[in-house]
Every structure is written in structure tokens, then in C-alpha cells.
């Protein structure tokens, strides 16, 4: 996410390293490179220029002239200004009304239908709501079927009228259906076009007027850069929408849309899409995104995702197993499944401070654990629950069954044993013992 922009900003801010203080001369060189990095990321020229002017005004102040670490100070100023540029504080979603009506707008191909499903899943699982998805795209082939498939994946009902070609009527009928059947959120998926046109704008404006939604959201593909910002402005001029959804942030995103859009339409980015799975949706926090752009990670989001997967009862059972030396490969596999639920691996690594930069040239696939899973799943139930049963003969069978080399099976067995010992040490609370156990894990974590 924003890898190219992050690299260029890092190089720009490195220009101040070794200087004893911030001066007009060295700050000018640094900000020239910062502006160039923003322009390369497809940020509007005026926005980039105004941004660097504000950073300079804050940097050249009496209180920072004698700082001993001007590079660090400049990183903080740039981070704060980036966060402010992207909206400052996180913006919530308006769920007032009974039902709450959310109108989705955007161009065709922006991921609007898929994100409607992600939002429904988010409101169902995180906000304990009962959402209804509404198919109002009457033009695109298979659009209604697509929404039904999405709804089926997340267990959310989809309202559609395949024979009706009037999106206003469909939306109004859906709201009546929601009121009669206990749905407290209605998400209306509307038609997109390949470009902004008058017919499209009139149609969605009519739907908007008829249903008076609590939230009107504009869905935009983050990979389209400055074009996305221009499209957002055209939609906002007609709909006066409430917020922006940025999709496909897991792709090769230049960053221009995320950085510029708030300044142009003065509407907050409310959610971002970070992958293909229905769970790949995050509330947009400008400050956290600024941290990630500057390579500082996002520990808060990482902890939040971990907490979402944390099951207190399962944790207690696991604790007892560890205490009795009964931690087995089934338990290890369960831990892997929990990690996978947290999101795609590249996104998770990007949340660890410094890790994104250190591993920028390493390809981290979503199926990073597949080799480990294949080896474990080739074991018998008895072997998984009692790893000490696995001798040389069994290792050969497991290697053959999983399609992996015997060396990989041996490595996993060794590292599993080391990890089990470390977990036992952690239970004992002995700092010295824990350090000793960690020092013993020379091979690190299992290879992926």
C-alpha cells in the first residue's frame, strides 16, 4: 500500500539527517523532494504545493531552530500534516433512522457491488445490525445475480425486482420490505457507468431524492488516482454525498486519491477496501494511514484486528493445554486460521513498524501458510494431538502426503518444539527462562 510514495518520502526526509538544525536552505531541498514525491503519487499540484508550504511554515519556527534531531521533527510535522490533509479524525457512519438507509454511488468497475456486501458484513458482525442489500443496478448484465452471490456469502438477504426497470420504485419497495421484516439497515446498490453522464446523474439523483438516505457514499477505485478525485467532485456537485469509500487499496496504489480527495470535495474518507475477502474492510483513520505512508506501521489497527479474533474461552483451553504439555498441531493450525482471519499477510506486515520497509522487495502471498497447513493436514489425528509419536518413518509419509521435502517437515517439527517450550516459559512468567527459550529459537519462526 503506497510503497512507491513511502520510499520517496523516506528518501526526501533523509536529506535532513546529520544536520544540526532546520534552516531555510536544507528544508527547501527536503520539501522540494517531498513535493516531487506527492506529484509522482498523482496528487494535485496545488494541493502538493500548499502542503509543503504548510510544512515549511511549521518547520521554520523559533522553537525548532536548535533541535538536535531535525529529521525526526520533520517526519512528525509531515505526518501530522498528512493526517490533517486526509481528514484529521476518523469519520463515523450515520446509522440513525429506522431503518438506516445507505445509498451507494460510483462509476462502474469501482467495486461498488462488492463493497456493498463488505459494508453489510461489517454492520452485521461489528455493529450487530440486520442489513438488507438492495439491487438497483438495472443495466449491468448479471449485476443482480452478483449481489445475490455476495449476500449469500455473508448470510445477508438481498431484495431485487428483476422485471422492474425503475430503480426509484425498487428502492422504495425495498425500504417498505425492510420495515415490515425487521431490517434496521438498508444498503442500496445503484448502477454505475463507465464515465460520468447526465442520464446517470439524473437517475441516482432521483433515487436519492425519493428515499432520503441517512448516508450517501461515493465508492472510488484508489488505483485511478487524480481521475478518482475529479469523478468524486462531479458526483458531489449533484448528490452532496456524505463520505468516500476507497477500494482496492491492496493493489499498486499511487496514493493520490487518498491524499487529495478530502481537500477537493471536503468530505471524509469513511472506509477503505483492503482485499477481496468480505472481511477486507477497515474504518479509515487518517493518522494511522499517515503513519503507514511514512513507514511507521499501524500497531493500533494490528492489535484491534487481533482482538477481534480473540476468543477468551478458547484462550483458557489453550492455556491449560500448554500447562500440561498437551499443545499439539491442531492447536497450532487453529492459531494459523486466526491469523489468516485478520486479513491478507502483506497488509498485516505493513502494520508492523519498519517491517514494510525491510520486506518491501519480498513477495508475501495470502497463502503464505499453505505449506505448513499441507504438512499438518497430512498428519493423522493422533500425530497432530501428540507430536512425539512422529518418528522418521512417519515423517517420510507426511512429507510424501503433503508434497513437501522431508527437510521441511523436520524444520517444522523442530520449530514447533521450540515454540512449545517458549509458550511454556511464558506461562511460568520467568523473564530469564523466556529469554533463554527465545535465544534457543535459532531458526526463527516456521518458514512460509
Secondary structure, 3 states (H helix, E strand, C coil): CCHHHHHHHHHHHHCCCCCCCCCHHHHHHHHHHHHHHHHHCCCCHHHHHHHHHHHHHHHCCCCCCCCCCHHHHHHHHHHHHHHHHCCCCCCCCCCCCCCEEEEEEECCCCCHHHHHHHHHHHHHHCCCCCEEEEEECCCCCCHHHHHHHHHHHHCCCEECCCCCCCHHHHHHHHHHHHHHCCCCEEEEEECCCCCCCHHHHHHHHHHHHHHCCCEEEEEEEHHHCHHHHHHHHHHHHHHCCCEEEEECCCCCCCCHHHHHHHHHHCCCEEEEECCCCCCCEEECCHHHHHHHHCCCCCHHHHHHHHHHHCCHHHHHHHHHHHHCCCCCHHHHHHHHHHHHHCCCHHHHHHCCCCHHHHCCCCCCCCCCCHHHHHHHHCCCHHHHHCHHHCCHHHHHHHHHHHCCCHHHHHHHHHHHHHHHHHHHHHHHCCHHHHHHHHHHCCCCCCCC
